[in-house]
Amino acid sequence: MTTGKLSVHTENILPLIKKWLYSEKEIFLREVVSNSFDAITKLKKIALNEEIHGAADTDYFINLKIDRENNILSIEDNGIGLTREEIVKYITQIAFSGAEDFIKKYEESGDKSKAGIIGNFGLGFFSTFMVSEKVEIHSRSYRTDAESAFWSSTGTEEYEIGPGQREKRGTEIKLYLDTDSRDLLDKGRLSELVRKYCDFMPVTIQVDGTQVNKKDALWSRQPSSLKKEDYHEFYRQLYPFQGDPLFYVHLNVDYPFRLQGILFFPHLEHELDLNRSNVRIYCKQVFVTDEAQELIPRWLTVLQGVIDMPDLPLNVSRSYLQNEPQVKKIAQHIIKKVADSLVLECKNEPEHYRKIWPDIGPFVKYGMLNDEKFYEQAESALIFELADPSEKEKKFCTLDEYIVENKAKTDGKVYYTTDPAAQTTALKLFHDQGIGVVALTALIDSHFLNFIEGKKSDCKFTRIDAEIADHVIDKNAGSGLVGADNKDQKERLESLFKKALGNDKITIRVEALKSDSVPAMILVNEHIRRFSEMSQLMGRGEKMPFPAEHTLIVNTRNPFIQKLAAPEIIADSSTSKKEMLARQVYALSRLAQSGYTPAELTAFIADTYTLLERLQN
């Protein structure tokens, strides 16, 4: 047995690891288990062409053993193993090549962040000193003529090396845990960490002889070999108690970069934090991070799932993702694959796609607003729900389908409703005349309308309570007979409502609508209303006053309005009563628009009670 010193000045390296990575000490497990897996992978390749020690031992494993009595955690594999010379080469020299330069730059930069320290100069193995007072290596090389080797260090620049006692091929690393790390001697805790970092590593990982990892990384298999149930089962493994995903995207790329993964769109039952990624990043089936905002565009963070990048450093840092040229290309590819999957789902599974559209619609629109290429790629998957006053059936159409079907009645306009219940009066008018109305009820839709109109110059969105389509007006209806007051029906109603409301900013239009069910309705100019809504959003949700300039449509086909306009009623000496009735008609129309402030609503209620008292007399 001999002793030696590490080949560079390293007395300040191991303390640095312990100091700056202490809160992330569990990372050591990922590093050392990954090394064991690499050792097994290398052996499998060598065994194809060379004679190896323990050739019959092909049941490959990584076993974590707990010795509570001596506070030892061991990580053992039956992989390629190491000779004494290789330990000297790979542990005492290469692991610290460039270390001094790194330490110097690290201290000069003043960067105290923990991310990216391990791995910058081969510290994977030495991360074990974050949890250990002493580390030992017991190894036996695959070479048939090799002797077993032993290495030991207490975390200083000195180490001990010599012949070992191990007879089986492979390596066992013994960690003599420090006082603050003995929670790792709990089997449950250790198993949890294995599942976090190495659950999908394609080799059996045991904790005290019990397998704890799943092994099967579904994303590494060909999509053609998988069924929908396979994806759903995998999703439930990743995200228990969340039900089934709405749809999924399987990524499998070999060129110009290597990339595999599966992305899921979940049921959105709560607001998501768009500043945090919900996608887990792996490297060769080893968990790396779930903080990959640079890799996953912000508007895609609603997605869940995994992405495996074999060429990604295990200890990827944010600066790496920001500066790595391939990352941008990968992000663009992911966006395209999501768009392609939406288009295929819309085309091949239209019933399912329409069923999930209420959930994915806001996400698709948000993506289009944020990424023009995504809009171009996914445009054919953009559909709109048609509002139905009866609420019996949900129908959907694309924008082009709506324009073609309704062009004769709408002159290319797209009529929409933001609240079918509140705007049911106008909705029924359009529905009775066979004019389609799209439902745009999501918060994002007010922005999205402007976006689409900018993309399609021949498309103009108009809310159903912004104007009345010619097809809902009975142009053949007469104005009515001239009464003793020398006025026809239209003139009498205009005069009554103008006097009752006493507001020059309210335009009174008397029309004969084709439906007699609506006494009156209020129209607000589309541009004025959009400006008001935008101001409301800019005002952090504070309710804006109802637009002062608007139009009251009075329907002469309605029986109540006809009685109100009759000459004998108009000539009645009870002028205040008929004006109160007119104000009630207007007030109910405002109420249907949700256009009252609390103070105005209070005044309306008081006015209603006054009218009821008058009607009792």
C-alpha positions, 0 to 999 in steps of 0.5 A, spaced: 500 500 500 502 506 498 500 514 498 500 519 494 498 526 492 493 529 487 497 532 481 495 539 482 494 544 487 487 542 490 487 543 497 482 548 496 477 544 491 474 539 495 472 545 501 469 549 495 465 543 493 462 542 500 461 549 501 457 551 495 454 545 493 452 543 500 444 544 499 444 540 493 448 534 496 443 529 493 446 530 486 452 526 488 447 520 487 446 522 480 453 522 478 456 516 482 450 512 479 451 515 472 458 513 472 456 506 474 451 505 468 457 508 464 461 502 466 456 497 465 455 500 458 462 500 456 463 493 458 457 490 454 461 493 448 467 490 450 464 483 451 462 483 444 469 482 441 474 481 447 474 475 453 472 478 459 473 476 467 466 474 469 464 473 462 458 469 465 455 475 469 451 478 464 445 480 469 447 487 470 446 491 476 447 497 480 446 496 488 446 501 493 447 498 500 446 501 507 450 499 513 447 503 518 452 500 524 458 503 520 454 509 517 457 507 510 453 507 504 456 503 498 454 503 490 456 497 487 456 495 479 458 489 475 461 493 470 468 494 466 472 496 473 478 499 474 485 497 474 490 501 479 493 505 473 486 507 471 484 509 478 491 514 478 489 516 471 482 517 471 481 519 479 487 523 481 489 526 474 484 527 469 478 529 474 482 535 476 485 537 469 483 545 469 481 545 476 486 551 478 483 555 472 476 554 474 477 556 481 481 562 479 475 564 474 470 562 479 473 567 484 474 572 480 467 572 477 464 573 484 458 568 481 456 564 488 451 560 484 451 553 485 448 551 478 454 548 474 460 547 479 460 539 478 462 537 472 465 543 469 472 539 470 470 532 472 468 533 479 462 527 478 466 522 482 468 527 487 461 530 488 461 524 493 465 528 498 459 533 499 456 527 504 462 523 506 468 524 511 472 518 507 471 515 500 474 508 498 474 505 491 474 497 491 475 495 484 476 489 479 477 490 472 474 486 466 481 484 464 482 477 465 490 478 468 488 484 472 489 485 479 483 488 484 485 495 486 484 500 492 483 507 493 482 511 499 481 519 501 478 523 506 477 529 502 484 532 502 490 532 497 492 526 499 490 519 498 492 512 499 492 506 493 494 499 493 492 492 491 484 490 493 480 485 496 475 485 490 474 478 486 468 480 482 468 484 476 466 491 477 467 497 482 464 498 489 464 505 492 464 506 499 462 512 502 463 514 510 457 519 511 458 525 515 454 527 520 449 531 516 448 526 511 446 520 515 439 521 512 441 517 506 442 511 510 434 511 510 432 506 505 425 510 503 429 516 502 435 513 498 429 509 494 426 516 493 432 519 490 434 513 486 427 514 483 428 522 482 434 521 478 435 514 475 428 512 475 428 510 467 436 508 467 436 502 463 439 497 468 436 494 474 438 499 480 437 496 487 437 498 494 439 493 499 437 488 493 430 491 492 429 494 485 427 501 485 427 504 478 422 502 473 428 502 467 423 502 461 424 509 458 418 510 454 421 515 450 426 511 447 422 506 444 419 507 437 412 511 437 410 505 432 410 500 437 406 504 442 399 505 443 395 510 446 394 506 453 402 506 453 402 513 453 397 514 458 400 509 463 406 513 463 403 520 464 400 517 470 407 514 472 410 521 472 404 525 474 399 521 479 392 523 480 392 528 474 388 523 470 389 522 463 393 528 458 389 531 453 394 529 447 401 527 447 407 529 442 413 524 441 419 526 439 424 522 436 430 526 432 437 523 430 439 529 426 442 535 426 441 533 433 439 528 438 433 528 441 428 524 444 422 525 449 414 525 450 410 532 451 403 532 454 398 537 454 394 536 461 387 538 464 388 545 466 384 546 472 388 551 475 393 557 473 400 555 471 406 559 473 409 561 466 416 562 469 417 555 471 418 549 466 413 543 467 418 539 463 423 534 466 430 534 462 434 528 462 441 526 459 441 518 457 435 517 461 438 520 467 434 526 470 438 533 469 433 538 471 426 541 471 428 548 470 429 549 462 426 555 461 431 557 455 430 550 452 422 550 453 419 557 450 415 560 455 408 559 452 410 552 452 411 551 459 404 549 460 406 542 457 408 536 461 413 530 460 420 529 458 426 531 454 432 527 453 438 530 450 444 525 450 449 530 448 447 535 454 452 535 460 449 532 466 450 538 470 447 543 465 447 550 467 442 556 465 448 560 462 450 553 458 443 553 455 443 561 453 449 560 449 449 553 446 447 554 439 443 548 438 438 549 444 435 554 439 434 549 434 432 544 439 426 549 441 424 551 434 424 543 433 419 542 439 415 548 437 414 545 430 412 538 433 407 541 437 404 544 431 404 538 427 401 534 432 395 539 433 394 539 426 394 531 425 389 531 431 385 536 428 385 532 422 385 525 424 381 525 430 376 531 429 371 528 435 376 528 440 380 534 438 373 538 438 372 535 445 379 538 448 379 544 444 376 548 450 382 546 454 387 547 449 384 553 445 387 558 450 394 555 449 394 555 442 392 562 441 397 564 446 402 560 442 400 564 436 400 570 439 407 569 441 410 565 436 409 567 428 412 561 426 407 557 430 401 560 428 403 559 420 404 551 422 398 550 426 393 555 423 389 549 420 388 546 427 385 553 429 377 552 430 372 556 433 366 553 437 359 556 435 354 559 440 348 555 440 342 559 444 339 552 446 346 549 448 344 542 446 349 541 441 357 543 441 359 545 433 366 547 431 368 550 425 375 553 422 375 561 420 375 559 413 369 555 414 365 560 417 366 565 412 364 561 406 358 558 410 356 565 412 358 570 407 352 571 403 349 573 410 355 577 413 359 580 407 365 576 410 364 579 417 365 574 423 360 575 428 362 573 435 359 573 443 363 573 449 358 571 453 352 567 450 348 568 457 349 575 457 348 576 450 342 571 449 338 577 446 342 578 440 344 571 440 337 568 439 336 574 433 342 571 429 341 564 430 333 565 428 336 567 421 341 562 421 347 566 422 353 563 425 356 566 431 362 564 434 363 563 442 370 567 444 369 567 452 377 566 454 380 572 457 386 572 451 380 572 446 380 580 446 388 580 444 387 574 439 381 578 435 386 583 433 392 579 432 387 575 427 385 581 423 392 583 422 393 576 419 387 576 415 386 583 412 379 580 409 376 578 416 373 583 420 370 580 427 364 584 430 360 582 436 353 581 436 351 587 440 356 591 436 351 592 430 345 589 427 346 585 421 341 586 415 338 579 415 335 580 422 331 586 420 325 586 416 325 591 411 318 590 408 315 592 415 311 599 415 312 604 420 305 604 422 299 609 421 299 616 423 295 618 429 292 624 432 298 626 434 300 627 426 306 622 428 307 615 425 309 609 430 317 610 429 316 617 430 312 616 436 317 611 439 323 615 437 320 621 441 318 617 447 325 614 448 329 620 447 325 624 452 325 618 457 332 618 457 334 625 456 341 623 453 344 625 447 349 620 447 344 615 446 342 614 439 335 611 438 334 607 432 327 604 431 327 598 427 322 592 425 326 586 427 324 579 424 324 576 431 318 579 436 321 576 442 326 582 443 323 589 445 330 592 445 337 591 445 343 596 446 349 596 441 356 598 442 361 600 437 366 595 436 372 599 436 369 603 442 368 597 446 374 594 444 378 600 447 374 600 453 376 592 454 383 594 453 383 600 458 380 595 463 385 590 462 391 595 462 387 598 469 389 591 472 381 589 472 378 595 474 371 595 471 370 601 466 364 605 465 359 603 460 361 606 454 357 613 454 356 613 446 351 607 444 345 605 440 338 603 443 335 598 438 327 599 439 323 593 436 317 595 433 315 587 432 315 586 439 308 586 442 310 590 448 313 596 444 307 596 439 302 597 445 307 602 448 307 606 441 300 606 440 297 613 439 292 612 445 297 610 450 302 616 447 296 621 448 295 618 455 295 624 460 300 620 464 306 622 461 311 620 467 308 613 467 310 611 459 316 615 460 318 610 466 316 604 462 321 606 456 326 607 461 325 600 464 326 597 457 332 601 456 335 599 463 333 592 462 337 592 455 343 595 459 342 590 464 343 584 459 349 587 457 352 587 464 353 595 463 351 597 470 355 600 476 353 598 483 350 605 483 347 605 477 344 598 479 341 601 485 338 607 481 335 602 477 332 597 482 329 604 486 326 606 479 323 599 478 319 599 485 317 606 483 314 603 477 310 598 480 307 602 485 304 606 479 302 600 476 298 598 482 294 605 482 
